[in-house]
Amino acid sequence: MPGRRRFAEPVPRAAVGFRPEFLDFKRGIRVGNLEDHERITRLLKTELEARYRQDFVTERWGRGVFWQWIAFLPRANREAKPLSSKVSFGCSKFFISVDTDEKLFKSGLQIERGCLRALRDHPQAKLQPDWDWHRFVRGLRAGSPLERELKRLVGREGFRIFAGGWDAASKTFSKANFQTAALRRALARAEPNHWAGFQLYYPMTEEEVRGSTGVDLLESMLAVFEEVRPLMNLCQQVRI
């Protein structure tokens, strides 16, 4: 009988080589031409697996030395899906990104709807019945645990929400304009044949990033992930 998986321990902070300049507000997140102790993908994956004692899958958008978006999802939640266990689209994810248009570094939670209609060249992008999206949308009701988490994070902790399509109509919510009903409407308006979803993120400006150390930034990302974890668990089949 195989032994239980042994996970790495947290990275000693003195060994962290990640630096603020690796978050480039013109090109994205630098991951290429770096040592493991400098690469944020390796550092975050190690930290998440050490903290939650389970495997995480790394996903990304981008190519070459700089990536625009990186995500980490619990492998157990993906493997529990009867229809979608081979793809990550249906899974809730921790994510980080550098938005080169808004000039913001974002970290938080992403849940994807994908497309409501199958695309000829990308059939896996079609929303399936076992995706986490359905639990998320069902939870968006007055007085629900999910709404309470959103109100706490957006209303008290400074988080923001992106809702809608990434290449079509979308809306951003903050403390000033957040309402659950308005969020539901924004999600419902997303074009059926466009990739759509939801992000709950904590924003950092370039000035804030440059004023931090690499260890500060790593700790900040992990703290954000822990803040959004209760909401993530409300949407997953397998909790962390």
RAJO-V418663 format. One record per residue. SS is DSSP state (~ for helix, > for strand, _ for the rest). NEAR is the number of other ideal C-beta (glycine too) atoms within 8 Angstrom. Layout:
ss=<SS;SS>
near=<NEAR;NEAR>
//
This chain:
ss=<_;_;_;_;_;_;_;_;_;_;_;_;~;~;~;_;_;_;_;~;~;~;>;>;_;_;_;>;>;>;_;_;_;_;_;_;_;_;_;~;~;~;~;~;~;~;~;~;~;~;~;~;_;_;_;>;>;>;>;>;>;>;>;_;_;>;>;>;>;>;>;>;>;>;~;~;~;~;~;_;_;_;_;_;_;_;_;_;_;_;_;_;>;>;>;>;>;>;>;_;_;_;_;>;>;>;>;>;>;>;>;>;>;>;>;_;_;_;>;_;_;>;~;~;~;>;_;_;_;_;_;_;~;~;~;~;~;~;~;_;_;_;_;_;~;~;~;~;~;~;~;~;~;~;~;_;_;_;>;>;>;>;>;>;>;_;_;_;_;>;>;>;>;_;_;_;_;_;_;~;~;~;~;~;~;~;~;~;_;_;_;_;_;_;_;>;>;>;>;>;>;>;>;>;>;~;~;~;~;~;_;_;_;~;~;~;~;~;~;~;~;~;~;~;~;~;~;~;~;~;~;~;~;~;~;_;_;_;_;_>
near=<2;2;5;3;5;4;8;6;5;8;10;6;6;4;7;12;9;13;7;10;7;12;11;11;9;4;7;10;15;13;12;7;4;10;6;6;11;9;11;13;10;9;13;15;11;11;12;13;13;11;8;9;6;10;8;12;10;9;10;10;7;10;3;5;7;12;11;10;10;16;13;13;14;14;10;9;15;15;7;8;13;5;7;12;9;3;8;10;10;14;13;12;12;15;15;13;11;12;9;10;4;5;8;9;15;14;14;14;13;13;12;12;14;14;15;8;7;7;10;5;3;7;7;6;10;11;8;8;5;9;15;13;14;8;10;14;9;7;12;12;9;5;5;9;7;13;13;9;11;14;10;9;13;15;8;7;9;7;12;12;15;10;13;12;11;8;5;10;8;11;9;8;12;9;7;4;7;14;6;11;6;11;14;10;8;13;14;6;7;15;8;7;7;11;11;14;11;12;12;14;14;13;9;10;9;8;6;9;13;8;5;10;6;12;9;8;13;14;8;12;12;12;8;12;12;7;10;14;9;7;13;12;9;12;13;14;7;8;4;10>
//
